[in-house]
Amino acid sequence: MKANIGLIGLAVMGQNLVLNMNDHGFKVAVYNRTTSKVDEFLQGPAKDTQIVGAHSLQELINQLETPRKIMLMVKAGSVVDQYIEDLIPLLSPGDIIIDGGNSLFTDSNRRTEYLKEKGLLFIGTGVSGGEEGARHGPSIMPGGNPAAWPAVKPIFQAISAQVDAAPCCEWVGDNGAGHYVKMVHNGIEYGDMQLICEAYQLLKEGLGLSTDEMRAIFSEWNQGELSSYLIEITANILAYKEENGAPLLENILDTAGQKGTGKWTGINALDLGIPLTLIGESVFARCLSAQKDERVRAAKVLPQKSRIAFGGERHATIALINAIRQALYASKIISYAQGFRLMREASKEYGFALNYGDIALMWRGGCIIRSQFLNDINQAYNQNPDLENLLLADFFVDAMEQAESGWRQAVIFGIQQGIPTPAFSSALAYYDGYRSARLPANLLQAQRDYFGAHMYERTDKPRGEFFHTDWTGRGGKTASTTYTV
């Protein structure tokens, strides 16, 4: 019997996906450029399974049923393109190449069209959940050529996470839609992680709580509206002790890495003119953390002088802990509202025709940002598929109203203590700006017209009519071109 699917790239994600497919009854053929890895895999984790190996691409292709389905789990970028070029001469019309890495969506746009010209089908799919998700059920976000979906659907939906008997996998949209949604997912992941870190720092440095006390707080938060994978693992991390009984977390260097998807999300938001302030601040917070040596030097020159020792009564401490929880929840809502607003704009700009309710469902299980909260997002879009912004849904209007006071209190507490809260603060600024019927951009437009003759619109004239003023009496009537972001 020939294999149902082939997979190239036996790093940890590739191996775990293959084992997952095998568990669900699919026969998989595997190949790795370093062929010794194929043998090691077959003799190790894949021993006594129906998984088969190949020592060349031709051998891999020969072992596959038609239409052939080959999944690439390799480093994003030129490596993907090279494998595509190597595979093209070996494939027949209607065969399918799947890129399961973290590729940039514009690359998936290009690859879909390129392979279509060759008579081949392409899927670019986001796969989220890390090693554990790949092994036991990830969130899978496929896009590309829709003609390929029926052949791949049974495999992907079988191996994906299942929530309420529904697979966390559905067709996202054409071309690069799958990788676009995965990119936004990762941007939101950056935001969620930064928000939790800010809550942790306020609790630790602002309130002076111990690691064990913070573990108990995060465990409690995980039982309510903040219930999520990231809150759960934060409690687990806080509980982890070294052999001497000291918390491991205190001995981890405070410099964060990144792989680029958060940055891509911010860049795309700038391209589309959509404010993605919280995710942007989360990326910059990682960049600032990486400047460790410079920060240590700056701390000696710019010492903390304003921090107030918090010695509040128990009821005051409890009140501030609750305020920090509200700030975390409200800011999380802002992060998702901004992310879904970006996807709405991208769907229009790139013709993705995204279904936002389905996306929320796909993220409920398997992926890193899985949470109870996503059910509320799904319900909001089910009630109004054309919802402009999540903040306008009744559920989130009420949630923001209930959390606002504590949110402001937490941000003020951080300012008073000299503790940075870039994500909490930028989220609050966005919220205040979004619900402002009038912003000071009238002055900004006047300034632009004054120094550059960029023109402005008037409140007493129809939209789309532009005017220029000779502010100094020395200018002319000629105006510069105008544009909108």
NORKACOR-V146195 format. One record per pair of residues at least 4 apart in sequence whose ideal C-beta (glycine too) atoms are under 8 Angstrom apart, sorted by the first residue. I is the first residue (numbers start at 0). J is the second residue. Records with the same first field share a line. If there is no record, write none. Layout:
# NORKACOR-V146195
I: J, J
This chain:
# NORKACOR-V146195
0: 26
1: 26, 62, 63, 64
2: 26, 27, 28, 51, 62, 63, 64
3: 20, 25, 26, 27, 63, 64, 68, 154
4: 20, 25, 27, 28, 63, 68, 69, 70, 154
5: 27, 28, 29, 30, 53, 59, 60, 62, 63, 67, 68, 69, 70
6: 13, 16, 17, 20, 27, 28, 29, 30, 69, 70, 72
7: 13, 29, 30, 31, 56, 59, 69, 70, 71, 72, 73, 82
8: 12, 13, 31, 71, 72, 73
9: 13, 14, 17, 29, 31, 36, 37, 40, 72
10: 14, 72
11: 15, 130, 133
12: 16, 72, 99, 126, 129, 130, 133
13: 17, 29, 31, 72
14: 18, 40, 44, 45
15: 19, 130, 133, 134
16: 20, 70, 72, 99, 126, 133, 134, 137, 158
17: 21, 27, 29, 40, 45, 50
18: 22, 44, 45, 48, 50, 134
19: 23, 133, 134, 135, 136, 158
20: 25, 27, 154, 158
21: 25, 26, 27, 45, 48, 49, 50
22: 158
23: 154, 157, 158
24: 157
25: 154, 157, 158
26: 49, 50, 51
27: 49, 50, 51
28: 50, 51, 52, 53, 59, 62, 63
29: 37, 40, 41, 45, 50, 51, 52, 53, 59
30: 34, 37, 52, 53, 54, 55, 56, 58, 59
31: 36, 37, 40
34: 38, 54
35: 39
36: 40
37: 41, 52, 53, 54
38: 42, 52
39: 43
40: 44, 45, 50, 52
41: 45, 46, 50, 51, 52
42: 46
45: 50
51: 62
53: 58, 59, 62
54: 58
55: 59
56: 60, 85, 86, 89
57: 61, 89
58: 62
59: 63, 69
60: 67, 69, 86, 89, 90
63: 67, 68, 69
65: 91, 93, 94
66: 91, 93, 94, 95, 120, 150
67: 90, 91, 94, 95
68: 94, 95, 97, 150, 151, 154
69: 86, 90, 94, 95, 96, 97
70: 97, 98, 99
71: 79, 82, 96, 97, 98, 99, 100
72: 99, 100
73: 78, 79, 82, 100
74: 78, 79, 100
75: 79, 100, 101, 102, 103, 106
76: 80, 102, 106
77: 81
78: 82
79: 83, 98, 100, 102, 106, 110
80: 84, 106, 110
81: 85
82: 86
83: 87, 96, 110, 113, 114
85: 89
86: 90, 96
87: 114, 117, 119
90: 94, 96, 119
92: 118, 119
93: 118, 119, 120
94: 119, 120
95: 119, 120, 121, 122, 147, 150, 151
96: 110, 114, 119, 120, 121, 122
97: 121, 122, 123, 124, 141, 147, 151
98: 102, 107, 110, 121, 122, 123, 124, 178
99: 124, 126
101: 125, 178, 181, 182, 185, 258, 259, 260
102: 106, 107, 123, 178
103: 107, 175, 178, 182, 263
104: 108, 123, 174, 175, 176, 178, 179, 182
105: 109, 175
106: 110, 123, 175, 178
107: 111, 121, 123, 142, 143, 174, 175, 177, 178
108: 112, 174, 175, 349
109: 113
110: 114, 121, 123, 143
111: 115, 121, 123, 143, 144, 173, 174, 175
112: 116, 174
113: 117, 121
114: 119, 120, 121, 144
115: 119, 120, 121, 144
120: 143, 144, 146, 147
121: 143, 144, 147
122: 141, 142, 143, 144, 147, 148, 151, 177
123: 141, 142, 143, 174, 175, 177, 178
124: 139, 140, 141, 142, 143, 155, 177, 178, 181
125: 138, 139, 140, 141, 177, 178, 180, 181, 182, 184
126: 132, 133, 137, 138, 139, 140, 181
127: 132, 137, 138, 139, 140, 181, 184, 185, 362, 365, 366, 367, 368
128: 132, 133, 136, 137, 138, 160, 365, 366, 367
129: 133, 367
130: 134
131: 135
132: 136, 137, 138, 160, 365, 366
133: 137
135: 160
136: 158, 159, 160, 161, 167, 364, 365
137: 158, 159, 160, 167, 365, 366
138: 159, 160, 167, 168, 184, 361, 362, 364, 365, 366, 369
139: 155, 158, 159, 167, 168, 361, 365
140: 168, 171, 177, 178, 180, 181, 184, 358, 361
141: 148, 151, 155, 168, 170, 171, 177
142: 170, 171, 172, 173, 174, 175, 176, 177, 178, 179, 180, 351
143: 147, 173, 174, 175, 176, 177
144: 173
145: 170, 173
147: 151
148: 152, 170
151: 155
152: 156, 170
153: 157
154: 158
155: 159, 166, 168
156: 166, 168
157: 166
159: 166, 167, 168, 364, 365
160: 166, 167, 363, 364, 365, 366, 369
161: 165, 166, 167, 364
162: 167, 360, 363, 364
165: 360
167: 360, 361, 362, 363, 364, 365, 366
168: 361
169: 354, 357, 360, 361
171: 176, 177, 179, 180, 351, 353, 357, 358, 361
172: 176, 177, 346, 351, 352, 353
173: 350, 351, 352
174: 349, 350, 351
175: 179, 349
176: 180, 349, 351, 353
177: 181
178: 182
179: 183, 342, 345, 349, 351
180: 184, 342, 353, 358
181: 185, 260
182: 186, 260, 263, 264, 267
183: 187, 264, 338, 341, 342
184: 188, 362, 366, 367, 368
185: 189, 260, 261, 264
186: 190, 260, 261, 263, 264, 265, 275, 278, 338
187: 191, 278, 334, 335, 338, 368
188: 192, 229, 261, 367, 368
189: 193, 257, 261, 264, 278, 281, 282, 285
190: 194, 277, 278, 281, 331, 334, 338, 422
191: 195, 227, 229, 331, 334, 368
192: 196, 229, 281
193: 197, 277, 280, 281, 284, 285, 421, 422
194: 198, 277, 281, 327, 330, 331, 334, 422, 423
195: 199, 229, 230, 233, 327
196: 200, 284
197: 201, 327, 413, 419, 420, 421, 422, 423
198: 202, 323, 324, 326, 327
199: 203, 213, 233
200: 204, 205, 418, 419
201: 205, 206, 323, 409, 412, 413, 416, 418, 420
202: 206, 208, 212, 213, 216, 320, 323
203: 207, 208, 213
204: 306, 416, 418
205: 309, 319, 412, 413, 416, 418
206: 309, 316, 319, 320
207: 308, 309
208: 212, 213, 216
209: 213
210: 214, 237, 246, 248, 249
211: 215, 237, 238
212: 216
213: 217, 237
214: 218, 234, 237, 238
215: 219
216: 220, 320
217: 221, 230, 233, 234, 237
218: 222, 234
219: 223
220: 225, 226, 230, 324, 327
221: 225, 226, 227, 230, 231, 234
222: 226
224: 328, 371, 372, 398
225: 230, 324, 327, 328, 331, 370, 372
226: 230, 231, 370, 371, 372
227: 231, 368, 369, 370, 371, 372
228: 232, 367, 368, 369, 370
229: 233, 367, 368, 370
230: 234, 370
231: 235
232: 236
233: 237
234: 238
235: 239
236: 247, 248
237: 246, 248
239: 246, 247, 248
240: 244, 245, 246, 247
241: 245, 246, 247, 250
245: 249, 250
246: 250
247: 251
252: 291
253: 288, 291
254: 288, 289, 291
255: 284, 285, 288, 289
256: 285, 289
257: 261, 262, 282, 285
259: 263
260: 264
261: 265, 278, 281, 282, 285
262: 266, 282
263: 267
264: 268, 275, 278, 338, 341
265: 269, 275, 278, 279, 282
266: 270
267: 271, 341, 345
268: 273, 274, 275, 278, 279, 337, 341
271: 341, 344, 345, 348
272: 344, 483, 484
273: 337, 340, 341, 344
274: 337, 429, 432
275: 279, 337, 338, 341
276: 280, 337, 425, 426, 428, 429
277: 281, 330, 333, 334, 337, 422, 425, 426, 429
278: 282, 334, 337, 338
279: 283, 425
280: 284, 421, 422, 425
281: 285, 421, 422
282: 286
283: 287, 421
284: 288, 419, 421, 422
285: 289
286: 290
287: 294
290: 294
291: 295
292: 296
293: 297
294: 298
295: 299
296: 300
297: 301
298: 302, 303
303: 417
305: 415, 416, 417
306: 416, 417, 418
307: 415, 416
309: 316, 319, 416
311: 315, 316, 319
312: 316
313: 317
314: 318
315: 319
316: 320
317: 321
318: 322
319: 323, 408, 409, 412
320: 324
321: 325, 405
322: 326, 404, 405, 406, 408, 409, 412
323: 327, 405, 409, 412
324: 328, 405
325: 329, 401, 402, 403, 404, 405, 406, 409
326: 330, 402, 405, 406, 408, 409, 410, 420, 423
327: 331, 423
328: 332, 398, 402
329: 333, 398, 399, 402, 403, 406, 426, 427, 430
330: 334, 406, 422, 423, 426, 427
331: 335, 372
332: 336, 389, 390, 395, 398, 399, 402
333: 337, 390, 426, 429, 430
334: 338, 422, 426
335: 339, 372, 376, 389
336: 340, 388, 389, 390, 395
337: 341, 429
338: 342
339: 343, 355, 358, 376, 388, 389
340: 344, 387, 388, 389
341: 345
342: 346, 353, 355, 358
343: 347, 353, 355, 387
344: 348
345: 349, 351, 353
346: 350, 351, 352, 353
353: 358
354: 358, 380, 384
355: 359, 376, 380, 384, 386
356: 360, 376, 377, 380, 381, 384
357: 361
358: 362
359: 363, 373, 374, 376, 377, 380
360: 373, 377
361: 366
362: 366, 368, 369, 373
363: 369, 370, 373, 374, 377
364: 369
365: 369
368: 373
369: 373
371: 375
372: 376
373: 377
374: 378
375: 379, 394, 395
376: 380, 389
377: 381
378: 382, 394
379: 383, 386, 389, 392, 394, 395
380: 384, 386
382: 386, 392
383: 392
386: 391, 392
387: 391
388: 433
389: 395
390: 395, 396, 399, 430, 433, 434
391: 395, 396
392: 396
393: 397
394: 398
395: 399
396: 400
397: 401
398: 402
399: 403, 430
402: 406
403: 407, 430
404: 408
405: 409
406: 410, 423, 427
407: 411, 427
408: 412
409: 413, 420, 423
410: 414, 420, 423, 424, 427
411: 415
412: 416, 418
413: 418, 419, 420, 423, 424
414: 420
420: 424
421: 425
422: 426
423: 427
424: 428
425: 429
426: 430
427: 431
428: 432
429: 433
430: 434
431: 435
432: 438
437: 441
439: 443
440: 444
441: 445, 455
442: 446
443: 447
444: 448, 453, 455, 456
445: 449, 455
446: 450
447: 451, 453, 455
448: 452, 453, 454, 455, 467, 468, 470, 478
449: 468, 470, 471
451: 479
452: 467, 474, 477, 478, 479
453: 478, 479, 481
454: 465, 466, 467, 478, 479, 481
455: 465, 466, 467
456: 460, 462, 463, 464, 465, 466
457: 464, 466
460: 464, 466
465: 478, 481
467: 476, 478
469: 473, 474, 475, 476
470: 474
